[in-house]
Amino acid sequence: MTSSTSAYLRGIRVSLPFLLVVLPFGALFGVVGTEAGLNLAQVMGFSIVIIAGAAQFTAVQLMQEQAPTVIVLASALAVNLRMAMYAASLAPHLGHAPGWQRVLIAYFNVDATYALSHMEFEANPAMPLSEKVAFYMGTATVICLPWYVVTWLGAVLGQAIPPGIPMDFAIPVAFISFFAPALRTLPHVAAAMAAVILAISLQWVPHNLWILLAGAGGMAVGAEVERRSTTR
């Protein structure tokens, strides 16, 4: 077994626990997307092209509320801006990979693949580039590829759900389960609380722009709390 194969298999192994999140979350998007009126091809287009659960749920929710297209796109982009920070963090480790590999790395750059790979690379900085790429692709195999399958299953099951059964509640529940475990520090909690308060207070803002305003306000509050904590 080559060192790259070993790294690839290690990436698969450490990613397996994340299936507990990926499988229900992907299936839930398939169900919610169908409930929102999307057909099977449109639902799968979301998961294949965007491959970002939080942004997908945001876009579908806004589409349900008849928000203008520019607002849908801007909101989904705002949710996914964290991927730019992930890419910058991985660049010192994977930035010298061949071009076709960097394309795949960028495409599969999601929360779990980034977190697992970054921890591995920081713990083993002497890993050769080929092993780093192999490890990253191992995480992507487990995290990303099943996403398409469970989205399809959710969409097919969603089409079988009678129209009278509402599924709108699933979106906020999914978001709460997604970010709640990450609220471990005072800046994180402050950012979340500020965003919640702003979201409730700004419901009067047209075109659902309160989502962007609440998100920006929450980030500003979190950054200020972190700055003051660091200074102190």
N, C-alpha and C positions, 0 to 999 in steps of 0.2 A: 504494500500500500504506500503510495507516494505521500509526501508531507502535505501537498495541496488537497488530496483526497481526504486525509485525516482531518484537516482543518474544515473542509466542507461538511464532513459528518459531525464534527463537533458543533458547528453552527446549527445543524439540524437538531442535534440533541438538546442544546440549551434553549432552543426556541419552542420545543414541544409544549411546555406549560402555557404558552401564550395562545394555544388553540382554544383554551377555555374562554378566552375573550373573543378571538377572531371568529369562531364558528357561530355563536349566537348573534354577534354584532352584525356580521355579514348577512345572515339569514333575516335578521330584523329589518335591514335596509331593503332587502328584496320584498318583504311583506309591505313595509310602509310605502315604498315606491309604487307598488301596484295599487295600494289603497289610494294613493295620490292621483291615480289616473294614468300612470305611465304604462306602456305596453312592455312586453318582455325584452324586446330589442333596446328600448330606451333605458330600462333598468340596468341591463348588462352593459350598455354604453357608459353609464355613470361609473360602474365599478371597474371597467377595463381601462377607460381613458383617464379618469380622475384618480382612482384607487386611493381614496382618502376618506374614511368613514365620516369624520366630523364635518368636512366640507360637503359631502354628499347629503347628509341629513339637513344641513343648513340650507342648501340649494333647494331641496325638495320641499322643505317647510315654507320657504319664501314663495316658491312656485304655487303651492297650495293657496297662499294668501294673495295671489295675483300681483305680486310685486313686479315692477319693471325689470326687464332683462338685465340692464346695467347694474341694478341693485343686487340681483341674484349673483351676477359674476363678481362684483366687488366684495360681497359678503363672503363668498366661497374663497376668494383670493385672500382676504384678510385672515380667515381661519387657517389657511395653509401657509401663511408667511413664516411660521416656525420652521418649515422645511428648508428655508434659505439658511437659517442658523445651523440646522443639522448639516447641510452641505458644507458650510464653511468649517465646521468642526471636523468633518471627515476628510476634507481636502488634504491635510498634511499626510494622511495615511493612504488614501486611495487616489489622490490627484494625479499621480504619474502612471496610472493604469492606461492601457491602450484605449483609443477613442471609443470603440464599440463597447468595451466593458464599462466605461464611464457613463455611456448612455443607459445601460441596464442598471447601473448603480443609482443613477439619478431617478430612474423610473420607479425603482423599488425602495426609494428613500422614504420610509414611513416611521412612525414613532418607535415601534418595536425593533425593526431592523437597525435603526440608528442606535438606540439605547444599548442593545446587546453588543453590537459591533464596537461602539465607542468604548464600552467597558473592557472588552477583550483587547482592543488595541492599546489602551492605556495600561492595562496590566502586563501586556507583553509587547513592549515597544520595538523589540528586536525582530519581530515576525517579518519574514520576507513579504514583499508586495504580493506575490502570487498566492501565499497563504492567507493574507488579509482579504484579498478578493474572494477566494474560495470560501472563507468563513462567512463573509457577508452574503454570498449567494446561498449558502446553507440556511441562513436565517430567512432569506427571502423565499426560499422553497417552502418553508413551513408557514410563514406569516402571510405571504401574498398569494400564492397559487390557490390555496383552499378558499380564499376570499371570493374568487370567481364562482367556484362550485356552490358554495353556500348561498351566495347572492341569487344564483339561478334557482336553487331549491326554494328559497324564500319567496321569490317572485312567482314560481309555479304554485306554491301553496297559497300565496296571497290572492291569486286569481280564483281560488276555490272558496275564499271567505265570502260569505253573503254580504252585500253592500250595506245592510243595516247594522253591521257590527263595526263600531268605530275603532280605528287603530291610531288616531292622532296622539293619544296619550303616550305611545311608545317612544316618540321622539324625545320629549324632555326626560323620560326615564332613562333612555339610552345615554343622553348627555350627562346626567347626574352620575350614572355608574362609570362613565368614562373619566370624568375629571375629579370626582370626590376623593379617590384614593391618593391623588397627588397633592392634596391640601395638607402638607406636613409642616409648613413653616408659617410664621406670622405674616410675611409679605404675601404668600400665596392666599392665605385666608382673607387678608385685607383686600386683595385684588378681587377675589370672588364675591365678597360681601358688597364691595363698591359697585361691581358690575350688576349684581342682583338689584340693588337699590336704584341704580340708574335705569335699568331695564324697566322696572316697575314705574318709575317716575316719568319716563319719556315715551310712554305709550301713545301720546298724542302726536308724536313726530310722524309725518306722512311717509309712505313708501317703505315702512319698516326700517327706516334709517336708525331707529333707536338701537338696533342690534349693533351696528358699527360704533355708535356713540358710546354705548354701554361697554363694549369691548375695549375701546380706546381709553375710556375713563378708568376702567378696572386696571388696565396695565399701568396707567400713570400713577394710580394710588399704590399699587404693589411696588413699583419702582421707587417711589418716594419713601415708603416704609422701609424698604431694603436699604436705601441710601442712609436714612437716619440711623438704622440699626448698625450699619457698618461704621458710621462716623462715631457713634457712641462707644 
